[in-house]
């Protein structure tokens, strides 16, 4: 149970930092910010494992997670414009 709570808290912090660092106005609520952070961490973990930067089961770092969140924000921005 504590692991799920820590994933949610870390996802929220990563989502907030990604939104703060990406230029532009992203209209996301608290829930979507948390989902963004969790998904950004997952993207960073997947990409890092594919590139050999992380071992299987090893969590991605803060910077990689924030970069993954920013990448997802850019993708979301492209989709939302249409």
VENVEN-V652621 format. One record per helix or strand. SS is the DSSP state (a for helix, b for strand). FROM is the first residue (numbers start at 1). LEN is the number of residues. If there is no record, write none. Layout:
# VENVEN-V652621
ss=SS from=FROM len=LEN
ss=SS from=FROM len=LEN
This chain:
# VENVEN-V652621
ss=a from=2 len=20
ss=a from=30 len=21
ss=a from=62 len=20
